[in-house]
Amino acid sequence: MMTLQMPSPEAELVEEKGPIQLRALDVMSKPVVVIRQDASVREAAQTMAEHRISGLIVQDLQQKGVGIISASDIVTYESTRHEHVVSQQEHEKLMADARRSMPDGFQLEHVDDETVNDVMTHGIVTVSPETTLGHIAWMMSQKRIHRVCIEEGGRIVGIVTALDVARAFGRSSGPSCSLG
């Protein structure tokens, strides 16, 4: 559904513009891949793997963008989730012991499943489709982020990643080219 590679018409646009004044509209990936904030972290990881991407826009129940979950967020979550690693057999024994001590009807099956909301970076940075890549690169640098959402008419219509900016810069010609 979503590709991170710049299609050839956009690559030609880079060459045509001379001193590059590319806009978000010229390089953004669309459609965006989203996930609900109440989805599990496991579901987020599976969605990223399925689409071969490293981040998802997180939406609330009203389908409003409320954050981003990245592969880095998931790696950090996984690395801090347990103080020690136990084997599957040890885990099953611990869960069986815990079940015996719980009241009837208490469910432990998803005790380790955090939601996307628990792990994601809250808030998103949005720009219009007309925003130059130079400005987007500056924003990414200043805010230490790797993704900027493209918003039009109150809806997220695309995403520009740091890799998109780097690819556009790599396709520019001449040492004096500017992204913005």
ChimeraX commands (.cxc) that place a marker at each C-alpha (Angstrom):
marker #1 position 0.00,0.00,0.00 radius 0.5
marker #1 position 2.71,2.49,0.96 radius 0.5
marker #1 position 6.15,2.66,-0.60 radius 0.5
marker #1 position 9.15,4.56,0.57 radius 0.5
marker #1 position 10.74,4.73,-2.87 radius 0.5
marker #1 position 10.29,7.87,-4.93 radius 0.5
marker #1 position 8.58,6.98,-8.23 radius 0.5
marker #1 position 10.39,8.03,-11.39 radius 0.5
marker #1 position 8.10,11.01,-12.23 radius 0.5
marker #1 position 9.12,12.57,-8.92 radius 0.5
marker #1 position 12.78,11.82,-9.63 radius 0.5
marker #1 position 12.40,13.68,-12.93 radius 0.5
marker #1 position 10.78,16.57,-11.07 radius 0.5
marker #1 position 13.91,16.84,-8.91 radius 0.5
marker #1 position 16.02,17.32,-12.03 radius 0.5
marker #1 position 13.60,19.78,-13.68 radius 0.5
marker #1 position 13.40,22.21,-10.79 radius 0.5
marker #1 position 17.06,23.21,-10.97 radius 0.5
marker #1 position 17.68,24.78,-7.56 radius 0.5
marker #1 position 15.41,22.36,-5.78 radius 0.5
marker #1 position 12.27,23.83,-4.33 radius 0.5
marker #1 position 10.50,20.55,-3.85 radius 0.5
marker #1 position 7.42,20.57,-1.70 radius 0.5
marker #1 position 5.97,17.95,0.60 radius 0.5
marker #1 position 3.42,17.22,-2.12 radius 0.5
marker #1 position 6.24,16.23,-4.49 radius 0.5
marker #1 position 7.74,13.49,-2.31 radius 0.5
marker #1 position 5.17,12.48,0.31 radius 0.5
marker #1 position 4.12,8.85,0.63 radius 0.5
marker #1 position 0.43,8.17,0.32 radius 0.5
marker #1 position -1.86,6.72,1.33 radius 0.5
marker #1 position -0.64,6.73,4.92 radius 0.5
marker #1 position -0.73,3.59,7.01 radius 0.5
marker #1 position -2.52,4.13,10.30 radius 0.5
marker #1 position -3.28,2.19,13.45 radius 0.5
marker #1 position -5.74,2.75,16.29 radius 0.5
marker #1 position -4.29,3.91,19.60 radius 0.5
marker #1 position -6.03,1.02,21.39 radius 0.5
marker #1 position -4.36,-1.61,19.16 radius 0.5
marker #1 position -1.68,-3.84,20.69 radius 0.5
marker #1 position 2.01,-3.15,20.23 radius 0.5
marker #1 position 2.23,-6.58,18.59 radius 0.5
marker #1 position -0.37,-5.49,16.01 radius 0.5
marker #1 position 1.64,-2.34,15.31 radius 0.5
marker #1 position 4.82,-4.38,14.75 radius 0.5
marker #1 position 2.96,-6.77,12.43 radius 0.5
marker #1 position 1.49,-3.86,10.44 radius 0.5
marker #1 position 4.93,-2.28,10.01 radius 0.5
marker #1 position 6.39,-5.59,8.85 radius 0.5
marker #1 position 3.49,-6.21,6.46 radius 0.5
marker #1 position 3.90,-2.78,4.82 radius 0.5
marker #1 position 7.72,-2.75,5.09 radius 0.5
marker #1 position 7.73,0.61,6.89 radius 0.5
marker #1 position 9.22,1.83,10.15 radius 0.5
marker #1 position 6.40,3.95,11.55 radius 0.5
marker #1 position 2.64,4.32,11.71 radius 0.5
marker #1 position 0.35,7.27,12.30 radius 0.5
marker #1 position -1.75,6.62,15.38 radius 0.5
marker #1 position -5.41,7.59,15.31 radius 0.5
marker #1 position -7.96,7.95,18.08 radius 0.5
marker #1 position -11.52,6.60,17.84 radius 0.5
marker #1 position -12.56,9.71,15.84 radius 0.5
marker #1 position -9.79,8.94,13.32 radius 0.5
marker #1 position -7.78,12.00,14.34 radius 0.5
marker #1 position -4.00,11.71,14.26 radius 0.5
marker #1 position -2.74,11.71,17.85 radius 0.5
marker #1 position 0.80,10.37,17.56 radius 0.5
marker #1 position 3.29,8.16,15.81 radius 0.5
marker #1 position 4.59,4.75,16.76 radius 0.5
marker #1 position 7.95,3.85,15.27 radius 0.5
marker #1 position 10.07,0.74,15.15 radius 0.5
marker #1 position 12.38,2.51,17.63 radius 0.5
marker #1 position 9.47,2.93,20.05 radius 0.5
marker #1 position 8.78,-0.80,19.83 radius 0.5
marker #1 position 12.45,-1.72,20.30 radius 0.5
marker #1 position 12.63,0.51,23.38 radius 0.5
marker #1 position 9.43,-1.03,24.74 radius 0.5
marker #1 position 10.69,-4.57,24.17 radius 0.5
marker #1 position 14.08,-3.85,25.73 radius 0.5
marker #1 position 12.54,-2.48,28.94 radius 0.5
marker #1 position 9.49,-4.73,29.18 radius 0.5
marker #1 position 11.04,-7.40,31.38 radius 0.5
marker #1 position 13.75,-7.15,34.00 radius 0.5
marker #1 position 14.91,-10.61,33.01 radius 0.5
marker #1 position 14.22,-12.97,30.18 radius 0.5
marker #1 position 12.53,-16.26,30.96 radius 0.5
marker #1 position 12.03,-19.31,28.80 radius 0.5
marker #1 position 8.60,-20.15,27.40 radius 0.5
marker #1 position 8.34,-23.02,29.91 radius 0.5
marker #1 position 9.19,-20.69,32.83 radius 0.5
marker #1 position 6.70,-18.12,31.55 radius 0.5
marker #1 position 3.92,-20.72,31.33 radius 0.5
marker #1 position 4.66,-21.92,34.88 radius 0.5
marker #1 position 4.61,-18.33,36.22 radius 0.5
marker #1 position 1.29,-17.68,34.43 radius 0.5
marker #1 position -0.22,-20.94,35.76 radius 0.5
marker #1 position 0.88,-20.03,39.31 radius 0.5
marker #1 position -0.60,-16.55,38.91 radius 0.5
marker #1 position -3.90,-17.96,37.58 radius 0.5
marker #1 position -4.26,-20.25,40.60 radius 0.5
marker #1 position -4.00,-17.26,42.92 radius 0.5
marker #1 position -6.52,-15.09,41.04 radius 0.5
marker #1 position -10.29,-15.03,41.56 radius 0.5
marker #1 position -12.47,-17.01,39.14 radius 0.5
marker #1 position -13.03,-15.24,35.83 radius 0.5
marker #1 position -9.88,-13.07,36.07 radius 0.5
marker #1 position -8.07,-13.01,32.73 radius 0.5
marker #1 position -4.28,-12.88,32.42 radius 0.5
marker #1 position -3.88,-13.79,28.75 radius 0.5
marker #1 position -2.99,-10.25,27.66 radius 0.5
marker #1 position -1.19,-9.02,30.74 radius 0.5
marker #1 position 1.97,-8.28,28.69 radius 0.5
marker #1 position 0.14,-6.62,25.78 radius 0.5
marker #1 position 0.59,-2.89,26.01 radius 0.5
marker #1 position -1.42,-0.71,23.69 radius 0.5
marker #1 position 0.00,1.53,21.02 radius 0.5
marker #1 position -1.08,4.48,23.18 radius 0.5
marker #1 position 1.28,3.30,25.95 radius 0.5
marker #1 position 4.32,3.16,23.66 radius 0.5
marker #1 position 3.83,5.78,20.93 radius 0.5
marker #1 position 5.21,9.28,20.73 radius 0.5
marker #1 position 2.24,11.51,21.52 radius 0.5
marker #1 position 1.50,14.41,19.20 radius 0.5
marker #1 position 2.27,14.83,15.53 radius 0.5
marker #1 position 3.91,17.56,13.51 radius 0.5
marker #1 position 1.89,18.56,10.47 radius 0.5
marker #1 position 2.60,20.78,7.50 radius 0.5
marker #1 position 0.71,21.65,4.35 radius 0.5
marker #1 position 1.40,19.93,1.03 radius 0.5
marker #1 position 3.04,23.17,-0.19 radius 0.5
marker #1 position 5.73,23.21,2.55 radius 0.5
marker #1 position 9.24,23.04,1.09 radius 0.5
marker #1 position 11.55,20.14,1.88 radius 0.5
marker #1 position 14.06,22.65,3.20 radius 0.5
marker #1 position 11.57,23.74,5.84 radius 0.5
marker #1 position 10.63,20.15,6.61 radius 0.5
marker #1 position 14.31,19.21,7.01 radius 0.5
marker #1 position 14.79,22.17,9.37 radius 0.5
marker #1 position 11.75,21.12,11.43 radius 0.5
marker #1 position 12.97,17.53,11.65 radius 0.5
marker #1 position 16.36,18.71,12.82 radius 0.5
marker #1 position 15.00,21.17,15.38 radius 0.5
marker #1 position 12.36,18.83,16.80 radius 0.5
marker #1 position 14.53,15.70,16.50 radius 0.5
marker #1 position 11.85,13.81,14.60 radius 0.5
marker #1 position 11.91,11.56,11.54 radius 0.5
marker #1 position 8.37,11.93,10.21 radius 0.5
marker #1 position 6.15,14.88,9.33 radius 0.5
marker #1 position 2.47,14.40,8.51 radius 0.5
marker #1 position 1.01,16.25,5.54 radius 0.5
marker #1 position -2.37,17.71,6.38 radius 0.5
marker #1 position -4.93,19.16,4.02 radius 0.5
marker #1 position -8.49,20.09,4.91 radius 0.5
marker #1 position -8.09,18.74,8.43 radius 0.5
marker #1 position -7.08,15.28,7.17 radius 0.5
marker #1 position -3.68,13.61,7.02 radius 0.5
marker #1 position -3.09,12.96,3.32 radius 0.5
marker #1 position 0.56,11.88,3.33 radius 0.5
marker #1 position 3.78,11.58,5.24 radius 0.5
marker #1 position 7.34,12.74,4.58 radius 0.5
marker #1 position 10.12,10.85,6.32 radius 0.5
marker #1 position 13.75,11.75,6.87 radius 0.5
marker #1 position 14.56,9.10,4.26 radius 0.5
marker #1 position 12.32,10.89,1.73 radius 0.5
marker #1 position 14.25,14.13,2.35 radius 0.5
marker #1 position 17.60,12.35,2.02 radius 0.5
marker #1 position 16.52,10.68,-1.22 radius 0.5
marker #1 position 15.43,14.01,-2.71 radius 0.5
marker #1 position 18.75,15.57,-1.71 radius 0.5
marker #1 position 20.62,12.61,-3.21 radius 0.5
marker #1 position 18.79,13.02,-6.51 radius 0.5
marker #1 position 19.58,16.72,-6.79 radius 0.5
marker #1 position 22.27,17.80,-9.20 radius 0.5
marker #1 position 25.12,20.08,-8.39 radius 0.5
marker #1 position 26.84,20.96,-5.14 radius 0.5
marker #1 position 24.96,24.23,-4.68 radius 0.5
marker #1 position 21.45,22.81,-4.72 radius 0.5
marker #1 position 19.22,23.79,-1.85 radius 0.5
marker #1 position 16.22,21.90,-0.52 radius 0.5
marker #1 position 14.33,24.94,0.54 radius 0.5
marker link #1:1,2 radius 0.2
marker link #1:2,3 radius 0.2
marker link #1:3,4 radius 0.2
marker link #1:4,5 radius 0.2
marker link #1:5,6 radius 0.2
marker link #1:6,7 radius 0.2
marker link #1:7,8 radius 0.2
marker link #1:8,9 radius 0.2
marker link #1:9,10 radius 0.2
marker link #1:10,11 radius 0.2
marker link #1:11,12 radius 0.2
marker link #1:12,13 radius 0.2
marker link #1:13,14 radius 0.2
marker link #1:14,15 radius 0.2
marker link #1:15,16 radius 0.2
marker link #1:16,17 radius 0.2
marker link #1:17,18 radius 0.2
marker link #1:18,19 radius 0.2
marker link #1:19,20 radius 0.2
marker link #1:20,21 radius 0.2
marker link #1:21,22 radius 0.2
marker link #1:22,23 radius 0.2
marker link #1:23,24 radius 0.2
marker link #1:24,25 radius 0.2
marker link #1:25,26 radius 0.2
marker link #1:26,27 radius 0.2
marker link #1:27,28 radius 0.2
marker link #1:28,29 radius 0.2
marker link #1:29,30 radius 0.2
marker link #1:30,31 radius 0.2
marker link #1:31,32 radius 0.2
marker link #1:32,33 radius 0.2
marker link #1:33,34 radius 0.2
marker link #1:34,35 radius 0.2
marker link #1:35,36 radius 0.2
marker link #1:36,37 radius 0.2
marker link #1:37,38 radius 0.2
marker link #1:38,39 radius 0.2
marker link #1:39,40 radius 0.2
marker link #1:40,41 radius 0.2
marker link #1:41,42 radius 0.2
marker link #1:42,43 radius 0.2
marker link #1:43,44 radius 0.2
marker link #1:44,45 radius 0.2
marker link #1:45,46 radius 0.2
marker link #1:46,47 radius 0.2
marker link #1:47,48 radius 0.2
marker link #1:48,49 radius 0.2
marker link #1:49,50 radius 0.2
marker link #1:50,51 radius 0.2
marker link #1:51,52 radius 0.2
marker link #1:52,53 radius 0.2
marker link #1:53,54 radius 0.2
marker link #1:54,55 radius 0.2
marker link #1:55,56 radius 0.2
marker link #1:56,57 radius 0.2
marker link #1:57,58 radius 0.2
marker link #1:58,59 radius 0.2
marker link #1:59,60 radius 0.2
marker link #1:60,61 radius 0.2
marker link #1:61,62 radius 0.2
marker link #1:62,63 radius 0.2
marker link #1:63,64 radius 0.2
marker link #1:64,65 radius 0.2
marker link #1:65,66 radius 0.2
marker link #1:66,67 radius 0.2
marker link #1:67,68 radius 0.2
marker link #1:68,69 radius 0.2
marker link #1:69,70 radius 0.2
marker link #1:70,71 radius 0.2
marker link #1:71,72 radius 0.2
marker link #1:72,73 radius 0.2
marker link #1:73,74 radius 0.2
marker link #1:74,75 radius 0.2
marker link #1:75,76 radius 0.2
marker link #1:76,77 radius 0.2
marker link #1:77,78 radius 0.2
marker link #1:78,79 radius 0.2
marker link #1:79,80 radius 0.2
marker link #1:80,81 radius 0.2
marker link #1:81,82 radius 0.2
marker link #1:82,83 radius 0.2
marker link #1:83,84 radius 0.2
marker link #1:84,85 radius 0.2
marker link #1:85,86 radius 0.2
marker link #1:86,87 radius 0.2
marker link #1:87,88 radius 0.2
marker link #1:88,89 radius 0.2
marker link #1:89,90 radius 0.2
marker link #1:90,91 radius 0.2
marker link #1:91,92 radius 0.2
marker link #1:92,93 radius 0.2
marker link #1:93,94 radius 0.2
marker link #1:94,95 radius 0.2
marker link #1:95,96 radius 0.2
marker link #1:96,97 radius 0.2
marker link #1:97,98 radius 0.2
marker link #1:98,99 radius 0.2
marker link #1:99,100 radius 0.2
marker link #1:100,101 radius 0.2
marker link #1:101,102 radius 0.2
marker link #1:102,103 radius 0.2
marker link #1:103,104 radius 0.2
marker link #1:104,105 radius 0.2
marker link #1:105,106 radius 0.2
marker link #1:106,107 radius 0.2
marker link #1:107,108 radius 0.2
marker link #1:108,109 radius 0.2
marker link #1:109,110 radius 0.2
marker link #1:110,111 radius 0.2
marker link #1:111,112 radius 0.2
marker link #1:112,113 radius 0.2
marker link #1:113,114 radius 0.2
marker link #1:114,115 radius 0.2
marker link #1:115,116 radius 0.2
marker link #1:116,117 radius 0.2
marker link #1:117,118 radius 0.2
marker link #1:118,119 radius 0.2
marker link #1:119,120 radius 0.2
marker link #1:120,121 radius 0.2
marker link #1:121,122 radius 0.2
marker link #1:122,123 radius 0.2
marker link #1:123,124 radius 0.2
marker link #1:124,125 radius 0.2
marker link #1:125,126 radius 0.2
marker link #1:126,127 radius 0.2
marker link #1:127,128 radius 0.2
marker link #1:128,129 radius 0.2
marker link #1:129,130 radius 0.2
marker link #1:130,131 radius 0.2
marker link #1:131,132 radius 0.2
marker link #1:132,133 radius 0.2
marker link #1:133,134 radius 0.2
marker link #1:134,135 radius 0.2
marker link #1:135,136 radius 0.2
marker link #1:136,137 radius 0.2
marker link #1:137,138 radius 0.2
marker link #1:138,139 radius 0.2
marker link #1:139,140 radius 0.2
marker link #1:140,141 radius 0.2
marker link #1:141,142 radius 0.2
marker link #1:142,143 radius 0.2
marker link #1:143,144 radius 0.2
marker link #1:144,145 radius 0.2
marker link #1:145,146 radius 0.2
marker link #1:146,147 radius 0.2
marker link #1:147,148 radius 0.2
marker link #1:148,149 radius 0.2
marker link #1:149,150 radius 0.2
marker link #1:150,151 radius 0.2
marker link #1:151,152 radius 0.2
marker link #1:152,153 radius 0.2
marker link #1:153,154 radius 0.2
marker link #1:154,155 radius 0.2
marker link #1:155,156 radius 0.2
marker link #1:156,157 radius 0.2
marker link #1:157,158 radius 0.2
marker link #1:158,159 radius 0.2
marker link #1:159,160 radius 0.2
marker link #1:160,161 radius 0.2
marker link #1:161,162 radius 0.2
marker link #1:162,163 radius 0.2
marker link #1:163,164 radius 0.2
marker link #1:164,165 radius 0.2
marker link #1:165,166 radius 0.2
marker link #1:166,167 radius 0.2
marker link #1:167,168 radius 0.2
marker link #1:168,169 radius 0.2
marker link #1:169,170 radius 0.2
marker link #1:170,171 radius 0.2
marker link #1:171,172 radius 0.2
marker link #1:172,173 radius 0.2
marker link #1:173,174 radius 0.2
marker link #1:174,175 radius 0.2
marker link #1:175,176 radius 0.2
marker link #1:176,177 radius 0.2
marker link #1:177,178 radius 0.2
marker link #1:178,179 radius 0.2
marker link #1:179,180 radius 0.2
view
